Amino acid sequence: MTQEQDGGAARVAWVAQLARLRVDPEEARALGRDLDGVLEHVSTLQALDTEAVEAFVPVAVAPDPWRDDTVVEGLDRAAALAAAPRAQDGQFWVPRIVSAPAAESGEGQS
């Protein structure tokens, strides 16, 4: 398989590394083929001449689902921290999840 043919698998592996996901090589190849198909379809759509196509106008206009932007009482810090799994020094404690890139640390490699 050439590098060009394996481009989708390489993109999948790159995104998996960014997302800290483990994807085995066979799964990356299968997902890469799917991704290549989607990108090819998008490329085909981009090549279409749509100058004469009218913009879509919905027949029925739905009511605005947004609420009014009004000021309301916020949550008290003590109440928020009381609901936290762990708090320290008046702040939420969150474990570190981002460290050295997977290639450097050895994490995320199959």
Secondary structure, DSSP 4 states (H G I P E B T S, - for coil): --TTTTHHHHHHHHHHHHTT----HHHHHHHHHHHHHHHHHHHHHHHS--TTSPPP--SSPPPP-PPP----PPPPHHHHHHTSS-EETTEE-------S-HHHH-TT--
